[in-house]
Amino acid sequence: MDVKIEESWKQHIGGEFEKPYFANLINFVHDEYRNHTCYPPGRLIFNAFNLCPFDKVKVVILGQDPYHEPRQAEGLCFSVSDGVPFPPSLINIFKEIENDLGTPMPQSGSLVRWAQQGVLLLNATLTVREHAAGSHQRRGWEEFTDATISALSRDRDNLVFILWGGYARSKAQLIDNSRHLILQSVHPSPLSANRGGWFGNHHFSLTNQYLQQHGMEPIKW
């Protein structure tokens, strides 16, 4: 399993790799990948970090758990590999982008193009066992990803943190809202979105307005 992470992140969260919890976490993940089918593929576990260096981050979108079915997870929250049918939450994300910005539904559900523009697509838990949602939660990943959020809040300015659903919104306490924009709404999953509060949240246009106000290129959603 490849646990290499893009170099700039080591300067800000490298201390996490030396802590006892992280050693225990890596041992657990090694055992899981050795004995079970797990996702994403080992080389993509840190894909969100490797595609989006620390100093290039402009937007952070928080998810909870990787997709746990074959060929879906590629190490970016809400994203699926090329050629994979769109999960319901991703369909609702694309619908809101179309409503908000007029951008039509794309052909691919891969969000690599967002990551390359500075969108950190961060799941709270970076691995999962096949067919077993939440199976790698509470093993140490959350401590690592909380440290990531805290470092971005502390060491960067004028980021947009997008928090969808109760779990993501609980992370707002890690973010300095005097230095960053925090956008919150219900989760895009059909169960939540259809109750109201998802469609019409305008998070994509609000993000771009904030970025432009602070001299940054908007995201091509």
N, C-alpha and C positions, 0 to 999 in steps of 0.2 A: 504493500500500500504506500502510495506516494504522499508524504505530508509536507512537501515543500511549499512555502508560501512566498509570495512576491516580497522582494527585499525591503521596500519602504515600510511595510507593515511591521517588520521586526523592530524598527526603531521606536515604535509607539506601543506595541503590545508584545514585544519579544519576551518581556519578563514573565508572561503567562506560561511560556514553554518550560520555564524552570521550576514551576510550582508543582507540589506533589499531586494535586488534583489532575493536572494535565498528563502527567506520567501514567496515572491510573486510567484516565480516559483513553489514551492511546493504546494501552494494553488491552482494554475492553474492546476497542474498535478493531484492533488486529485480530483478536480472537473471533469476533463476530464475522469479519470478512473471511477468515480462514474456514469457519465452520458453517456458515450460512450464506445465502445470496443476499447481498446488501446493496443499497443505493445511496448516492450515485456511485459510478465506478470510482475506484480509489484515486485515480489521477485527477478526478474532478471534485474531490471533497472541498478543496479550497479555491474552487473556480471563481467564486464571487470576488475573492481577494486578488487572485492572479490576473483577472481581466480588468480590475479597477484599482490601481495603486492608491495608496493613502492620500497623497497630495492631489490626486485627480478626482476624488469623490466630490460630487456636487449634491447628490440626492441619495437618501437611504430609504429603501423600502424593506419593511420587516415582515417576514413570514415566520411560520412556526416549525414545520417539519417537512423534509423532502417528500416528494411523491414516492410511493412504495410499490408501484407496479412496473413491470419490465419496460425499458426503453424510455421512460418518462423523465426521470431526474437527471439534470445536468449541472447540479451544484449552484443553481440560481433560483431564488424563491419565485414561485408562480410560473417559471419557465419550463417548457418541455422541448425535447430534441426535435429537430426537423423531421417532418413526416409523421409525427405522433398526433392523434386527435386532440383537440383542445379540451382540457378539463373545464368543468362548468365555471369555476372562479375566473379562469383566464378569459373565457368567452365574455363574462360580465365586465372584466377590465377593458377588453377591446371595445365592447359596446359603449362604455362610458367615455373612452377616448374618442370614439366616433361622434357621440353626442356633444362632447365638450369642444373638440377641435376640428371635427369634420374629417378626420383621418380614417379611411376605410379599414375594415377588418383585414389584417395581413394574411398571407398564405402560410406563414410559418409561426408556430407558437414559441420559437426560441427567442429569448430576450437578450441574447449575446450583444445585439446591436445597442441595447440600452446600456449594458455594462461598459461597453467600449466608449460611451459618451460620458461616463462618470456617475452612473446609477449603481450603487452598491445594493445588490439583491440578496439580502442576508436572511437566511433562516436561523432561528434561534438554536435549532438542533441541526447539525450538518450531515448526519447519517441516519439510516433507518434500515431495519430488516425487511426483506420482501414480504408483502401482504400483511405487514404488522405495523400499522400507524402508531406513532409514539413510542416505538420499542426502544429507541435510544435516548429518550428523554431522561432527565435527572441523573445523568452519568457524568456530567461535567461540561458538556457543550454549552449549556446556558451560561455558566460562569465565564467561559471564554468569549461568547458573543456579547454578553453584558459588558465585559471589559472593552470590547471593540467599540460598542456604542459610546461608552464613557470616554474613551480616548478621542473619538471623533468630536464629541461635544467639547472636550477640554482643549484639544490641540488645533482645531480648525474653527473658522468663523463662517457664518452665512450659508450653512447647509440647510437643506430641506429634509426633514424626517417625516415620512409618510407612514402612519400607523393605522392599519385596518383591522378592526375587530378587537375584542376585549383583551386578548393576550398581548397583541402588539401595543395596544394603548397603555398597558401596564408598564411599558418601558419608558413612558414619557418622563418618569421621575429621574431617569438617568441623563436627561438632556437639559441643557441650560437654554431656556426659552427666551432669554434676553440676548442671546447670540445667534440663535437659529430659529427657523420657521418650523413649527410642528403642525402637521395636518392630520386630523383624525376623523374617522368615520366607521360605520359598521363594516363588516367583512364582505368581500364581493361574492362569497358563496351564495348560491340561490336561496338557501334557507334564510340567511340574513338580509341579502340584497332585496328580496321580494317583500320584506316587511317595511321597506322604506329607509332612506338615509344613504343608500349607495349611489343610485342613479341621480345625477345632478349635483354631486359633491364638488365637481370642477377641480379636482386635485391636480390634474395635469396642466390645465391652463394657469392655475394659481402658482404652481411650481415654476412654470416658465416666466411668469410675471416677476416673481421674486428673484429668480436668477438674473434676469435682464436688469432689474433695478440695482443689482449689486455687480454689474459689469461682466456677467458670465453669459456664455452662449446658452440659449434654451435647448432643451432636449427635443430631438425629433422622435416623438412617441409613435 
